[in-house]
């Protein structure tokens, strides 16, 4: 990716597809299209599991007020998804404020 094929080993097809998604994501401004692309990335990581976790990560707990709105009940917390960014926290709000 960094040398445009001048050096290194050609990656598998799925990695090439993810590289193309990465390029597309960096140019896409449409929120729904970006969401679809991210879902493809997450599905690929779940299916192929390129990273083998050596230490199990426990569940993460978040504390919210009942007045906190537009927050998902569940979320994937990981570096890959850049939590909490993919949850669109800019749309969270506190009722009555």
Legacy VTK file of the C-alpha trace (Angstrom):
# vtk DataFile Version 3.0
C-alpha trace
ASCII
DATASET POLYDATA
POINTS 97 float
0.000 0.000 0.000
2.811 2.406 0.833
4.960 1.573 -2.215
2.119 0.992 -4.727
3.381 -2.531 -5.397
7.045 -1.670 -5.957
8.096 -3.763 -2.951
6.671 -6.368 -0.641
4.256 -9.241 -1.066
0.901 -8.897 -2.780
-1.823 -9.021 -0.122
-4.778 -11.435 -0.248
-7.897 -10.297 -2.123
-9.844 -9.479 1.052
-7.058 -7.189 2.256
-7.067 -5.469 -1.142
-10.831 -4.935 -0.797
-10.314 -3.420 2.660
-7.606 -1.136 1.288
-10.042 0.045 -1.376
-12.715 0.627 1.284
-10.157 2.648 3.256
-9.459 4.835 0.226
-13.190 5.230 -0.426
-13.902 6.087 3.221
-11.329 8.864 3.151
-13.191 10.481 0.234
-16.810 9.776 1.207
-18.815 12.464 2.978
-22.254 10.816 2.821
-23.031 9.530 6.325
-25.120 6.547 5.182
-22.492 5.433 2.668
-19.750 5.710 5.316
-21.873 3.592 7.672
-22.270 0.895 4.996
-18.531 0.883 4.338
-17.731 0.592 8.061
-20.154 -2.320 8.360
-18.214 -4.108 5.599
-14.965 -3.501 7.486
-16.387 -4.826 10.751
-17.877 -7.910 9.039
-14.537 -8.669 7.365
-12.668 -8.423 10.671
-15.226 -10.689 12.351
-15.054 -13.250 9.532
-11.305 -13.380 8.967
-10.005 -12.388 12.415
-6.541 -11.272 11.295
-5.626 -10.263 14.827
-5.626 -13.038 17.397
-6.271 -11.583 20.850
-3.809 -12.882 23.403
-5.636 -11.402 26.352
-9.406 -11.552 26.572
-11.020 -8.187 26.920
-13.878 -8.123 29.350
-17.119 -6.330 28.798
-16.938 -2.592 29.149
-19.507 -0.782 31.188
-20.729 2.735 30.634
-22.866 4.711 33.022
-25.601 6.920 31.639
-28.268 9.106 33.087
-31.852 8.260 32.144
-31.909 11.749 30.628
-29.154 10.874 28.128
-30.770 10.347 24.704
-29.910 8.962 21.268
-27.312 6.608 22.772
-27.242 2.981 21.576
-28.018 0.295 24.146
-25.037 -1.761 22.951
-21.853 -0.939 21.095
-18.613 -2.585 20.031
-15.728 -1.020 21.941
-12.493 -1.506 20.044
-9.607 0.252 18.409
-10.754 -1.010 14.995
-14.099 0.788 15.255
-12.469 3.861 16.807
-14.924 3.848 19.679
-16.814 6.014 20.446
-16.468 7.887 17.138
-18.475 5.457 15.020
-21.432 5.884 17.402
-21.785 9.515 16.274
-21.586 10.967 19.799
-22.249 14.404 18.339
-25.894 13.286 18.113
-26.187 12.366 21.821
-28.080 14.830 23.967
-29.443 15.311 27.470
-33.219 15.612 27.678
-34.410 18.985 28.888
-31.149 20.856 28.299
LINES 1 98
97 0 1 2 3 4 5 6 7 8 9 10 11 12 13 14 15 16 17 18 19 20 21 22 23 24 25 26 27 28 29 30 31 32 33 34 35 36 37 38 39 40 41 42 43 44 45 46 47 48 49 50 51 52 53 54 55 56 57 58 59 60 61 62 63 64 65 66 67 68 69 70 71 72 73 74 75 76 77 78 79 80 81 82 83 84 85 86 87 88 89 90 91 92 93 94 95 96
